[in-house]
């Protein structure tokens, strides 16, 4: 059962609350419709239930608020707006990525595609989906964790009548198996046709909470829909004859050539039009909306009374609703791999980097003045970073940048949770991609140089191990700098700017600091460290420790280390500040 108690949104500046003291229930095994005109607060109410909107009140899903549920995707399925997915990702790839986030097997994606009628469209891009296909994919995303409760905002919006019938049939099947279904709608006829219970709100307040039979009897009434080129004349004739016969007939002009006649029948309207020579182009029985109807005082729920009276009856305010952090993926490494390689951006960036790197390496070797290490990584003095290092930083920036632009971890959330598991997965995958890109670029540059200039151009340097360590550290550091900066500033452009800021801003500053004469030396550092600690490592490691210190002591290495330190501190600070607010 879903129980919403005292939902009240935070009022805006000089504006009242969109939702005001809203209380209702959605029982299991039933479909409940939250009915209201556009702007009545339906979507805000759903966001308050899901703890996506600040305010007051509490919502219990089978007796527990959402933040107390260990695996929310397995308890509540949500569809708010369009599917928040990368437009270049395939339908199947999107669902498999969400399977990793929900901790369910990847085969669940194909099962849901078959259920929602998208089995033949698994390889289609999300950006090319029609409105009906997008709603089907959104419903599949909501059903992915086999939840007990479905919370859907206008699930049939933009669908054809046939697709609407299919959508509501699927919701009815979920309720028939004991699940709870709550969906919003602005059409009273749709609510009466699809729901077992209708909760009507207006201005964020509860107007009625009725069984569908009571709702149809009090809210809906039959009417005759008429289309005629002489609508005003026919309306006057019908009203005059009704007054003469003392019958309660109401004629409402719908605009243009349409009329809605309440309290009459098609036969009576047709006979009247025939007698007065008025041509009729359409004559049909329909069910109309009688307009908002307040609940009688004897049957009104306690929460539906005016604010002044409720303040007397309720002595204690409901607990506040804070914006809660989204749950991180249960299988973060698999999620990150599917997210990264689910679109062609990563492959495109790596291919472009290899082509640019080989071209620069061949042109750089033509002068014969560039040292071999610069040739192998294609790093002329003109560029602030070699292409492979910049490409690694770009891929790292997109790791968080795409998450904020196309959120996928939870419906309706525009931010990515600062979960340690997700961060470690992104750091691991981005560093692996950076190392792979660095290795491929060196191999491609060496092969291009051999092909163009012969075997004598490329040789293994004497300090190959130290150069390889420096090159790997630079590539991984750029990837991490882009990733952390995008996570702090919530955009990929900030990550790219942070990568470029290292050689453009930080390196000249470090060079100025190191340009003066040094009166001290780091020689003998491993021996002094050995004396300060009780650990006795092998003497062979002293050489490696000295080499690592020399790598970090280089201007680029030191600048990158300082940048990473600042970004890590900023990331931790923003994460802790968010936790304190939550």
Secondary structure, DSSP 8 states (H G I E B T S, - for coil): -EEEEEEEE---TTS--SS-SEEEEE-TTSEEEEE--TTSSHHHHHHHHTT-S-EEEEEEETTB-GGG-S-GGGTEEEE-SS--S-TTSBHHHHHHHHHHHHT--THHHHHHHHHTT-GGGTTSBGGG--HHHHHHHHHHHHTTT--SEEEESSTTTT--HHHHHHHHHHHHHHHHTT-EEEEEES-HHHHHHH-SEEEEEETTEEEEEEEHHHHHHHHEEEEEEEE-TTHHHHHHHHHHHHHHHT---EEEEEETTEEEEES--HHHHHHHHHHTT---SEEEEEEEE-------TTT--GGGS-HHHHHHH--S---EE--------TTHHHHHHHHHHSSSHHHHHHHHHHHHHHHHHHHHHHHS-S-HHHHHHT--TTSSS-HHHHHHHHHHHHHHHHHHHS--SSTT--S----HHHHHHHHHHHHHHHHHHHHHHHHHHHHHHHHHH-TTS----TTHHHHHHHHHHHHHHHHHHHHHHHHHHTSHHHHHHHHHHIIIIIHHHHHHHHSS--S---TTHHHHHHHHSS----THHHHHHHHHHHHHHSHHHHHHHHHHHHHHHHHHHHHHHHHHH-
